[in-house]
Amino acid sequence: MNTKERFLSGFKKGIPVAIAYLAVSFTFGLAARRSDFPLWFGALISATNLTSAGQFTGIELLRLGAGYLELTLAVLVINLRYALMSFSLSQQVKIRIRPATRFAMSLFLTDEVFALANEKGSAVTPAYYFGLATLPYLGWQIGTIVGYLSGGLFPTRVIAAAGIAIYCMYIAIFLPPMKKHKGIALAVLAGAVISCGLYYIPGLNKIPMGFRVILAAVAATLAAAALFPKKDTAEQNDETTDREAEQ
């Protein structure tokens, strides 16, 4: 595949993510307007900080008059999970990438983009990644602006119902690989159980959300890696040779 074909392949994959992002960012646009922030400010936040939890937390802290240091630390903790995603995704890319390109890729990294890019495996290239992230990024910006401009036009119940789309998308992304790989299924289920424990157990629920996400992800990954270790290339080649010899 040439660069154009890789980009278009990723572009098609990003369509359902963009649709779900329209609903979520629409809600953020409404929240920015209700907090009396100007449209340009809400749009700038969506353009530079592509994360729903970080954005909602940020505008709430600003509305309450928090200082820049408090705001920076809060958003940093919430978004720490993207550091883990970046480390994981960097292992999938097998070609040399310039630092400027890596920086640009990091700007578009979201949970859903990471999941779809990771599903691609070692075939991830900058062209495919940028194709994958283009529509979700545009959808996030459009949703923010439309949500802001619409004001209170739509009932709260309708907006809340539209927000369910992103959870449906999560399920659609994770179910196929869970069916194929027991290790992935274990990691997802273990992560859900650990996250619930960190949220509901007294004392543990005081841990900042960003750290809870990281703790759950690391613990679930370690459990899956211990029970379902990935065989190296040499071992896989030996097994393939043995099977061919038996046939």
ZIGI-V126992 format. One record per pair of residues at least 24 apart in sequence whose ideal C-beta (glycine too) atoms are under 8 Angstrom apart, sorted by the first residue. I is the first residue (numbers start at 1). J is the second residue. Records with the same first field share a line. If there is no record, write none. Layout:
BEGIN
I: J + J
END
This chain:
BEGIN
3: 127
4: 127
6: 125 + 127 + 128 + 131
7: 127 + 128 + 130 + 131
8: 131
9: 128 + 131
10: 127 + 128 + 129 + 130 + 131 + 132 + 133 + 134
11: 131 + 132 + 134 + 135
13: 116 + 131 + 132
14: 113 + 116 + 131 + 132 + 133 + 134 + 135 + 136
15: 135
16: 169 + 172
17: 110 + 112 + 113 + 116 + 135 + 136 + 139 + 169
18: 135 + 136 + 138 + 139
19: 139 + 165
20: 112 + 165 + 166 + 168 + 169
21: 136 + 139 + 140 + 143 + 166
22: 139 + 140 + 142 + 143 + 146
23: 143 + 159 + 162 + 163 + 165 + 166
24: 52 + 140 + 143 + 163 + 165 + 166
25: 52 + 139 + 140 + 141 + 142 + 143 + 144 + 147
26: 143 + 144 + 146 + 147 + 150 + 159 + 162
27: 147 + 159 + 162 + 163
28: 52 + 55 + 56 + 59 + 143 + 144 + 147
29: 143 + 144 + 145 + 146 + 147 + 148 + 149 + 150
30: 147 + 148 + 150 + 151 + 152 + 159
31: 56 + 59
32: 59 + 144 + 147 + 148
33: 147 + 148 + 151
35: 59 + 60 + 62 + 63
36: 63
37: 62
39: 145 + 148 + 149
42: 144 + 145 + 148
43: 141 + 144 + 145 + 148
46: 140 + 141 + 144
47: 141
48: 107
49: 75
50: 107 + 108 + 109 + 110 + 137 + 140
51: 78 + 79 + 82 + 110
53: 78 + 79 + 209
54: 78 + 79
76: 210
77: 208 + 209 + 210 + 211
78: 208 + 209 + 210
79: 210
80: 210 + 211 + 213 + 214
81: 111 + 210 + 213 + 214 + 217
82: 106 + 109
84: 214 + 217 + 218
85: 109 + 111 + 114
88: 114 + 118
89: 114 + 117 + 118 + 124
92: 117 + 118 + 120 + 121 + 122 + 124
93: 124 + 125 + 126
94: 122
95: 125
97: 126
101: 126
104: 130
105: 129 + 130 + 133
108: 133 + 136 + 137
109: 133
110: 136
111: 170
112: 136 + 166 + 169 + 170 + 173
115: 170 + 173 + 174
116: 173
119: 173 + 176 + 177
181: 228
182: 228
183: 224 + 225 + 227 + 228 + 230
184: 224
186: 220 + 223 + 224 + 227 + 228
187: 220 + 221 + 223 + 224
188: 220
190: 219 + 220 + 223 + 224
191: 216 + 217 + 219 + 220
194: 219 + 220
END
